[in-house]
Amino acid sequence: MKIAYIGIDLFLPALEYLMKRCEIAEIFTCKTDNLTEFNTGVIECAKKNGVPYTTSRITAEDLKRLKEKSCDFAICAGYYYKIPTDTDLPLVNIHPSLLPFGRGPWPMPLDILYKREKSGVTIHKMDDGFDTGDILLQREFALSDGENLETFMKKACSLLPEMLDELLSDFPRLYREAKPQGSGEYVNMPSEDMYTIFPTTPYETAERILRAFYGYDCYYVSKDRKYRLIRAKAAEGDGGEGTFPVKGGYITSERTDLV
């Protein structure tokens, strides 16, 4: 099969697997901060395999060109922009939740924050809505008590080879027989107060927040100072100098910036 790939490094294992199984006509990624979100893996994969790529926003003209180049479909796996859906080219999306619940750009942290027992990966048709298209494939996984965002995504990515193998092996039927989602839940982007911690925040709450947003910005606010923490962890007890105290524990961070 010949396909186009649209995405950043969030689901990089999907692109790496697809490279082995089919022809990638073009790759569309977007500019990232390469601190909390990355495009370096996608770009390196494109260069290594001689596939044309761009960081410019995908357009309806791009999709028309892909169809004329005999692409069978385009697959999206983490992308910042709304993709035009008024096209004859089949479009599918890889989404890190058990749709129809968890629609939206960033449902994963909330699964951890709200202590949910399971999540999953859904491959669905793209339509005019946000993550509302008919479902082709879906798999679930259990969430552990100590789950963080990084381990969450490792579990999600571990499902991709089997799911993509099934998708490529039987795409026309799966696309034709995709099942409507019905009513569901759209999850808004988490607000800053959800990943802001204070000295008075209980250790258990701080620890869960840092796991839910691990690898991304969290904030620690003390008196008149505000710090940005990336890849931070909480522990019980007194951490001493150079740590950030919370009620019953302390925080250490791989990267700390004064905001």
N, C-alpha and C positions, 0 to 999 in steps of 0.2 A: 504494500500500500504506500501511497505518497500522502504525506500530511504536512501541515504547518504547525509550529509550536509557538505558544504565546505564554510568557511567564518569566518570573524572577527565580531566585535560587530556592524559594520555599519548598518546591517539589522537584528539586534538581534530579533526584533518582528517577523520576518519571521520564525526563528527557534522556538521561543516560540509558535507560532501558529501551526507549523508543528508537534511539540511534542504532541499536543492535537488531531491531526487528523490522524496520521499515525505512523508506526514504524520507528524509526531512527536507522539504523544499525550501523553507525559509524559517527563520526564528525571529520573533518579535519580543523584545524585553523592554525594560524602561530604566531610567536613571534611578539609582538608589543611594542611600547615604554610605553604604558599604561599611557600616558600623553596627547597626542593628538589623538591617535588611540588605541583601546582597544580590548583585547580578553577575559577579565575577565568574561564578561557576558556569552559568549559562553561556557567557561570552567565550570562555575558554573552551567549552565543549563545541561551540560553533566553529571557532578557529581551528581546533584540532581536526575536525571532520570536514572542513572546507564548505560549511553551510553559510550562506549569506544571512546576516543579522542586522537588526537596527534597534536603536533605543527610541526612535520616533513613535509617536502614538499611531496605532493601527487604524486604518481608514476603510471606508466602504470600497474605495478603489483598490486597495490592497486585497481585499477579499475577492473582488471580481477578478483580479489578476491571478490569484491563486486558483480559482475555479478554472480559468482559461488554461492554466498550467497543468490541468488534470489532477489537482489535489482531491483526495477522497474526502477529507475533512480537516478542520483545524481544532486543536485541543488547547484549552487554556488551563494554566496551573499556577495561579497567583499573579495577578496583573492589576495595576493601579487604576486603569481606565475602563469605562463602559465600552464594550465592543459592539459595533453596529451589527444588528441581527437581521436587517432587511437584505438578505443575501441568499443565493441559491446554494452556497457552500454550507454543508452541515457543520455546526459548531457544537462542541461539547466542552464541559468544564469539570475540573476536579475540585471538589469542595470538601474542606475538613470538618464535616459534621454529618449527623444522621438526618439529612433533609427528610421531611419539610421543616424540621426544627433546627435552629441555628443558622438561618439565612443571614447573610450580611458579610462584611469584609473581614471580621476578626472574632469569630465565635470561640476560638480555642481557649483563650485565657479565662473566659467565664465558666467553661466546663470545670476548670480547676478551682476557680474562686468560689463557685457554688457547690463544690463537693459532689459533682455528678459521678455516677458509677461507671458510665460508659460514654463513648463517643464513636466516631467512625469516619469513613470516607465515602463520598457519593460522587459518581460520575453521571452528569445529567445534561440534557439539551440546554442550550442557551436560548433564552427568549427575551422579550422586552423588559421583563421584571428582573429583580435581583435574586438569583438562585431559585427561581420558581419553575424552571423547565422540567419536563418529564424525565424520570429517572431510568437510566440504562442499567447501572450496577451500583451496588451498595454493600459495604462490609463494615462490621463494628469491631471495637476492641475495648477491653476493660481499662479503667483508670485506677491506678494504685493510690494509696493514701499519700505517698510521697511524690506524686507526679509533678513534674514541672513542664514548662512549655517546650523545652528541648526534648525531653523524653516522650512527650505527647507526639511531637512531629516525627520522631524516630519510629514510633509505633504506626503512625499513619503511613509513612513512606514504606514501611515493611510490607504493607498490603498491596502496593502498587504493581509489582511484577505480575502477580497472579491476575489482578484486575485488568491490567493493560493487555496481558496475553489473551484473556477472554474477549476483551473489546476488539482487538485486532483480528482475532480468529472468526468472529461472528458479527462484525460491525453492522452490515445492512439489516440483519434481523433485529439486533438489539436496538438500533436506532428506530426502526419501523415499529417495534412493539414496546417502546419505552412507556412507562406507566406514569400517568399524571400524579402530581404530588398531593393535590387537595389542599385543605387549609393547613397553615403552619405558623411559624413564629419567625419574625425578623428581629435580629439582635443588633442594636445600634453599637457603634464604636464605643468601647469603654471610655468613660470620662476621666479626666486627670485625678479627680478626687478618689477614684477607685484604685489608683496605684501611687497614692501619696501616704507617707508614713510619718508619724510624729513620735516624740519621746514617750508620750502617754499611750501610744498604740500597744495593746497587749501582744506579747511575743507570738502567740498562736496566730493572731490575725496578720501580723507583719510577715511571719514565715510563709503563710499561704499566699499573700499578695506577691511576695518575691518569687515564689514558685510559678504562680500564674503568669507573670510577665517576665520570666527569666530570659535574659538575652536582650530585653528591651528596656526603655527608660522606666525607672521608678524614681520617686522623689522623696527626700527626707527633709522635713521642715522643722527647724529648731530656732526659736526666738526670731531673730531678724535674718536668718540664713536659710538658704534653700540649696540643696545638693541634688544633682542628678546621679543616680546609681545605675550601673549596668552590670549584669551578671553578679548580683548581690545575693547573699544568703544570710539567714538569721539563725542564731544559736541561743540556747538558754544560758543564763548565768551572767557574769560580769566580764565583758571583753577587754576592758581596760582602755588605755590610750590608743587613739587611732581607729576606734570603732564608733558606731552610732548606737547609743543606748535606746532601748525600748522597754516597756514595762515587763520585767521578768527575763530580759535577754538583751542581745546586741546584734548588730548587723556588720558584716564585712562586705566589701565590694571590690571586684576586679578593676573597675574604672569608676572614678569619682570626679565630678566636675562641679564647681561652684557656679550656680546659676545666677 
